[in-house]
Amino acid sequence: MKTPYEIRPEGTDATLNEIAMLHRQSAGYYRDISSGVKEEDEVASGYFNSLAEYHTELMQQVNEILSDMAGGVHTPSRSSETHLKKKEKDLNQALQTQNIVSLAELSHENEQEISVAYEKALGNDKLIDFARDLLEKQHEKVLVWVNRADRYKTVPQEFNEHYDTEEKG
C-alpha cells in the first residue's frame, strides 16, 4: 500500500491554491478596470474584460481539482498576491486619471509575474502528475496572454490578433 505521501505529495494543494488565488485576484482587478475605464473606450474595456474572463476560466479549472482533493484550508501567502494587488495605489491612480498606458503596463507586468508563478509551481518535483499536466497546459495560455498584454501596450486595437495560437474559423 502506498503511503499518504506517495498518494498526495506535500505541496500540491498549496501550489494549486496559490495559482487559484492569483487568478481570482487578477480576474477581480481586471473586472474593476474594465468597468472603470470610460465607456467610449471599447477597446480598453474589452481587453480588460477578456483578461478577467481568461483568469476566471483558469481559476475554475484549478478549483475543480482542488475540490476533488481532500485537504485543509491554506492561508494565502504574500507570494500569492498579484502584481496588481502589490501596485494597487498605482492602479487606482491610473484608473482615476484614465491612464490606459499605465493600466496596460500594469497588466503586462501582472501577466509576466503570473507566468513566473507557473514556472515556480512547475518546478515543484512533488507536484502530482495530473496537477502538473493542467498547470503546463495553463502556462501555455498564460504565455499567450503575456504576449497579448505586451502587444496591447504598443498596438491596443490589435491586442488579440497577433499572438492567437488557435486558428479562426
C-alpha positions, 0 to 999 in steps of 0.5 A: 500500500502506498503511503499518504505521501506517495498518494498526495505529495506535500505541496500540491494543494498549496501550489494549486491554491496559490495559482487559484488565488492569483487568478481570482485576484487578477480576474477581480482587478481586471473586472474593476478596470474594465468597468472603470475605464470610460465607456467610449473606450471599447477597446480598453474595456474589452481587453480588460474584460477578456483578461478577467474572463481568461483568469476566471476560466483558469481559476475554475479549472484549478478549483475543480481539482482542488475540490476533488482533493481532500485537504485543509484550508491554506492561508494565502501567502504574500507570494500569492498576491498579484502584481496588481494587488502589490501596485494597487495605489498605482492602479487606482491612480491610473484608473482615476486619471484614465491612464490606459498606458499605465493600466496596460503596463500594469497588466503586462507586468501582472501577466509576466509575474503570473507566468513566473508563478507557473514556472515556480509551481512547475518546478515543484518535483512533488507536484502530482502528475495530473496537477502538473499536466493542467498547470503546463497546459495553463502556462501555455495560455498564460504565455499567450496572454503575456504576449497579448498584454505586451502587444496591447501596450504598443498596438491596443486595437490589435491586442488579440490578433497577433499572438492567437495560437488557435486558428479562426474559423 
